[in-house]
């Protein structure tokens, strides 16, 4: 399929914009992984560590709050992280398809 010059320029612009968006999604995924790890630490600390050596004067009520923050935050961040991975995967497939279309249009002049 031969692409006209205008179509090739539009496709090149779309490829460039989609590449920028995928880089942003990667940064978002990195941030989400860090937040997910933080919530997992809260979860473990709240559920399992009733005799903490570093912070021995934390009350059971505070540990219960930390426990539920870790549980709810971890579940929400886990779902968001899965959706972000799916978004990145689908965006990458779309970008590669556009790059292949661009290369095919370039080769058949």
N, C-alpha and C positions, 0 to 999 in steps of 0.2 A: 504494500500500500504506500503509494508516494504521497508525502505530505507537502503541502505548499509551504512557502517560506513563512507566511504569517502563522500557519498552524504550528510549524516547528518552533517559532519564537514563543507562541503561547504555551506550547507544551514544555519548552525549556523553563519558562517562568513558573509554570505549575510545579515542575520537578524541583526547582530551587525553593519555592515556598514550602512544599511538602517536606523537603529535607530539613529546613529550619524548624518546622513543627515537630518532626521526629526527634531532633536534638533536644527540644524543650521537653518532650515527653520523657526522654531519658533522664533529664535532670529532675523531673517530678518523681520519677520512679526511685531515683537515688534518695530523695528526701523522704519519700514514703517508706522506704526500707529502714531508714534511720528512725523514723517515728514508730514504726512497727516494733523495732528492736527495743525502743524505750518503753513502749507499752508492755512488751513481754517481760522486761525487767521489773516493772511495777507489778505485773501479775504474779511473777514468781515471789517477789518480796512480800506481797500482801498475803498470798496463800500459804507459803511454806516457812517463812522465816519469823517465827514468834519470839525467838531468843537471839536477837541481833547483837553481835559483839560491837559493831561500830556505832550504832545508834540504840543503846539499850533502853532509853526512856521514851520510846515511841509507844503510845497507848494502843490498846486493842481496837478502839474506835477509829483511830487514824489509819491503822493497818487495814481495817475493813473498807474504809473509803479508798485507800490505795489499791486494794484488791479489786474493787468494782471498777475503778478508773482503768486499771490494767485490763480487766476482762472486756469491758465494753469498748474501750479504745482499741484494743488488739483485734477484736472482731470486726469493728468498722474499718480499721486500717487494712486488715487482711482482705476484706471484700474490695476496697478501693484499689489495693495493690494488684489483685487479680484482674480487675477491670482495666487497669492501666497497662498490664502486660498484654492483655488481649488487644487493646487499642494500639499499642506499639507494634504488635505482630501484624495486625491487619493493615496498618499504615505502611509498614515496610513492604508487605506484599504489593500494595497499591503502587508504591514508589518504584519498585522493581519492574512492575508491568509497564509503567509509564516510561521508564528508561529503555526497556526493550522496544516499545513502540517508537520512541525517538530514534533509536539506533536503526530500526528497520526502515523508517522514513528517510534516514540519512543515506543508507546504502543503496537504495533504488532510485537514483536520479536519472 
